[in-house]
């Protein structure tokens, strides 16, 4: 099977990742119409933003029927974890429309940290040793914390908007945090808490497109999670990204392929889990050996912004291969250049931050691509509308050149309280 020669695409989501997807989809000669739900001020120039909640599946069905949608691409995790693939696949009127994303069962790789860890153990995939706990066995959790060396890693089992992982330096602090998490700090997401050993090394993000049997490894990236320079301060949704990653060389990636990627895809198939989408593998390089920190069941943000700039082939061809099991016949062409994404955030982020500040300088961009994350357009002007506001991305022959271009572009963009990290990529140079 194939998608139509000219097709209508519905892209779910409204952040920087979705703007990057929209930017890439819009370049395809196969695109008929592109709809983004809900989109942002940046996606509006590439297709039609629609006021549609990606988790309102009833409205989603009506939109697919009314607008003759041929393909649904899911950006964020929430619709996937809530079962959007199953909803579309099991509905008589729209089951013919492919959804890029895993089934409800596959989405548990991100929706449940405990499920992901037990999956890795079942399939001998290298990861930190761990145990899972609830209120019922909290005394055992205390004893497990005492058996570990500092620092201590605690993870809420469910989705917690990227804030459910806490790393603490003392056993006492870890036990106090455990009580808060089990006491409702993250709502139902923290009813079970995974406690695991701390792995020391350098992180990177590996992205895999799969049709459930075949796979393509997309450009590898490294993101920067903490708000402060030198990786200080609280975790954020991501302050920047670099692709490619110098230490993810051929030898390292061969280990990733044989010990992680292929066992993951084979494990999903062996367990009869339908998976036609992206697998984001958060890795730690520990002495040259890769360990899985976490799975996500969609592309990362802000890494997608860097990755999309490096993909030169038609992304609709990639989606078609994923949807119909022909990914082995699909060509993926990647630029050898380096992409650097630097995220501009609102003052106060990741705590309380201000919205509604006018952004100027966007009409005069040269040498970079500016992806909107938290923006809204009103009356011909663009305003801040989120904590992470813009993801400024540039290509260069080196990390230094790509980062420098992004910084130069940021200097010409203005809004009250603009903040960005000036050390993105410095650790890799």
N, C-alpha and C positions, 0 to 999 in steps of 0.2 A: 504493500500500500504506500501511497504518497500523499502529501498535502497538495492542495490545488496549486496551479501555476501562479495564481495571484490570490493571496489569502488575507483574511481579517484576523488580527491578533488582539487578544485581551490580556494585558499585563496587570497583574495584581500587586499593589503596593504603592508607596508614595515617598520613598526616601532616595538617598544617593545611589544605592544599588539599583533601584528601579529606573532612575534617570540614565544610568550607564547602560542598562539593558535596552531601554527605549532608544538611546543614541545609536546602539549597535543594530537593533532591529530595523530602525528607520533607514539604514544604509542598504538594506537588502532589495535587490530589484524584484524580488518575489512578493514584497509587501503590498497589500491592497490598502487596508485601513488599520491604524493602530489606535487602540483605546487603552487608557491607563486609569486604573481605579485604586485610590483616588488621584494619584499623581501629585505634582507640585508645580511651582512656577516654571521650572526648567523643562519638565516633560510636556508642558502645554505647547511648546514650539515644535514638537516632534510628532504629536498625534492629538487625540481628543481626551482631555481629562474628564472622567465621569464620576459623579457623586454616588459611589457604590461601595458599601462596606464589604471587604473581601471575605468576611466570615458570615455574611448574610447569604446563605446558599440559595434560598428561594429567589431573591432578587438577582442573584448571579445567573440562575437558570433562565429567567425571563430575558435578561440582557443578552445571553448567548443566542437565544431563539430570535429575538427582535432584530439583532444586528448581524445575523448570519456569521457568527464567530466560528473560525476553523481551527483555532489553536488557543489554549489558555496557558500562559506562562506565570508561574507563581513565584513572586519575589520573597516575601517574608515567611517565617516559620509557622505563625499562628494558624493560617488557613490549612496548612498541611497537617499539623498536629490535630486539628479539629476534623480532618477527613474530607477535604475538598476533592481529592482524587476519587475516593470511593463514591461520593455523592454524584459526581458527573458520570462516572463509569457505570453506576447502577441505575441511572435514570433512563427510561426507554427513549425519551425524546432527544436527549443530548449525549448519550453514551458513545456516539461516534466521534465526539470532539476530543482530541488528545489533550491531556493535562501534563505539563512538564513539572514533575514532582512525584514523590513516592506515595504509595498507599498509606492508609492510616497506620498499619502495622510497621511499615518501613519508617514512618515519621517518628516512631518511638525511639529511634536512635538519638534524636534530639529531645523529644518530649519527655523522656525518662532517663536520667543519668544511670539509675540502677539497671534498667534494661540494657543500656549501651555497655555497661561494664560486664554484665553477665554474658552478653553477646561476644565481647572480646575474649573472655575466658573460654567460652565454648569453642571458639575458633582459633585459639592460640595466637591471638594478636597482641603484641607487646604493649603493655600499659602499666601504670603504677598499681601496686598492690592496694587493696581497699576492703572496706566492709560497709554495709548499709544498715542504718538504724532508724527506729521510730521511737515515740514516747514509751512504748511498751518495753524496750530493752535499753533504756538510757544508761543504766549502770554499766552494761557491757560496753557502751560507747565510751564512757569515761575511762574504762580499763584499756580500751583500744587506743585512745589518745595517749594514755600513759606509756603504752608499749612502743609508740613511734618517737622518732627524733624530730625536733623542731626544724623548720616551721611546719604548721599543720594546715592541711587543705580540706575545707568543708564545702560541699556542693549541695544546694537544694536539688531534689530529684527532678522537679518539673520546671516548666518555663518560668523565668523570673526576670524577663526583659533585659537579659544580659548582666544582671546584678547578683545572680545567685551563687557566685563562687567567692569564697572568702579565704584569705591566707593570713594566718596569725603566727606570731613568734613564740607565744607561751602556751603551755597546756591549760593554765587557768583561763586565759582569754578564749582559747578554743572551746572549753567546756561552757563558758558563759555564752558564747556565740551559738553553740549547739542548742542551748536552752531557748534562746531567742528565735532561732530558725524553727525549732519544733513547736514553739509557742505561737507561731503565726506571723513572724516577721515578713515572710514571702507568701503568706496565704497558704492555700492548699499545695502549692509547689514545694513547700518545706515540710510536708507531712512525713516524708522520708528524707533523710540526709545521708549522703555518701561521704565518708571520711577516707582520705587516701594519703599515701606517702607522698612527700614532696620530691619532685624530680628537678634536679638542677641542670640547666643547660640553656640553649637558645631556641626560641620557638619559630615555627613557620607554618604557613597555611597551604595545604595541598588540596586542589580542587579537581574532582573527577566527574566527568559526565558519563552516565551509564544508561544502557537500554535494558539492564537487568542481566545481561550476559557479556556483552562487549563493553569496552570503556575507552575513553580518551582522557589523558592527563592534561589539564589546562595549565597555563603558566602558574608557577609557584609564587607566592607572595609572603611578605612578612608585615604584620600590622603592629601598631604601637598603641597599647591599650590605656596607659595611664595619662592623666591630665598634664602632669608636670614634666619638664625637660629632665633628662637623665632617668626616665621611668620612675618618677616620684608622684606621690599623691594618689587619690582614688582612681579606680578603674572607670573607664568611659566606654561608649560604644565603639571607640576607635578614633585615634587622632591622626592617623596617616598610614600609608602602606608603600612598600617598595616591591617591585617585581622586575627581573628575577632576583633570587636570593643567592648570593655567592657561595654559601656553604652547601646549598642543595645541588651539589654537582652530580655527575653521572653515577659515580659509585654510591653516593648516599641515596639517590633516587631509585637505584636498582634495589637497594635494601627496602625502601618504602614500597616498591612495586611487589616484591616477592613476599614480604612479611606482613604487609598491611593492606594494600589496595586489592590484590587478588584474593586473599583470604576473606576480606570483607564482602566482595561481590559474590564469591562462591558461597559464603555463609548465608547471605540473603537468599540466593537461589535454592540452596539446600533446605532452608527453612520455609520455602514456598512463599516468600515475601516479595510482592510486586514492587519494583523500584525502577522508575523511568524518570530520572532527574539528576540533580547534582548531589554529590557527597562532598562536604567540606570536612577535611581531616585536619584537626588542630594537632600539630606534632611538636614534640620536644626532641631536639638533637642532644642526646646524652653521650658524650664521648664518641661521636660518630655513628651512634645507633639511634634509629627513630623509635619513639614511644608515642602512643596515641594519648593525648590529653582529653580530647572530646571529639565527638562527631556533631556536625550540624547537617541538616537535610536540605540545605539551600546554599546559595553563594554567600560569602561573607561581605560585610560592609565595614570599612571602606576598601577592602581588597578588590572587590568587583570593579571598582572604578579604575584601578591600575591594570587589572587583568584584561578588561574589555578593550583598552587602548592598544594592547599587544596582539589581540586576535585579528588576523587579516582576512580570514575566510568568512563566508556567509554564515551568520549564526542561525538563520532559519534552516539551512541544510543540517546543522548540528542538531537542532530541535527535532527535525524530521527523523534523523537516525535514531535519536533517543526514543521517540514515540513509537516507531515501527520496527525496532529491533535490527536496524541496518547500520548501526554506528561503525561497524568494521569497514563499511564501504564509504564512509564519510571522511572527507579531507579536512584536517585542522591545520591551518597555517598560522604560525606564531612569529611575530617580529622579534629579531635578536636584540632590539633596543631595550633600554631600561625605562620603566614607567615609575613616576613618583607622585603619590597622592598626599597632599597636605590638607588636613581638615581645619576649617575655620569654625569656631564655636561661639556661642553667645556667652557674655560675661556671667560668671556664676556656675556655669555648667561644670560637672554633672549634678550639682545641687540645684537649688532654685535659680532660674534664669529668666531673663526678660524676653518677651516676644513683641513684635510689632514695630521694630526699628527699620527704617528705610535703608535699602542697600543700593549704593551707587557704584558706578564703574564697570558694570557688567556688560555694557554695550561696546566696550573698548578692549576686548581681550585678544591678545596675539600670542601665539606660541604655547598656549595651554588650552585644555578643555575644562570648563567649569561645570561640575555636576552639582545640581541643587539637592540638598538633603531636607532641611527644614525651612522651606520658603513658601510664600503665598503671594499671588499677584492681585493687586486691587487698583483699579483706575489707572492702568498703564504703568504702575510702579511695582517694585518687588520689595517685600518686607520679610524680616526674620519671623519664623513660625515654629522653631524647634531649638533644641540644645545644640545639635550639630547642624550648621547652617549650609555650608558649601564644602565640596571636596574638589580642590583645585589639582588637576592632574596634567602632567607633562611627560613627553618622551625625550630621551637624550641618549647620547652614546655611552654615558656613564651615569652612575648614581649622582655624582656631583653636578653634572650638567642638567639632569632631569629635575633634581631638587631645586637648583638655582632658578630654573625657569618658573617653577611653581611659586617660589618665594617672590620673584619679580612681579608675577601676576597679582599675587595677594596684596602687594604694596599699593596697587592701583584700585583695589576694591575697598569700599568704606561702609561701615555701619557702626553705631555706638556699641562699644564693648567688645569689638572684634578681638579674638584671641586665637593663636595657633602656636604649635610647638616648632621651634627653630632648629631642632636637632633630629628631625626625621631623616633616617638613613645614615646618620653619622656613625653609628655603631658598625655599619657594614662597609664603610669606606676604607 
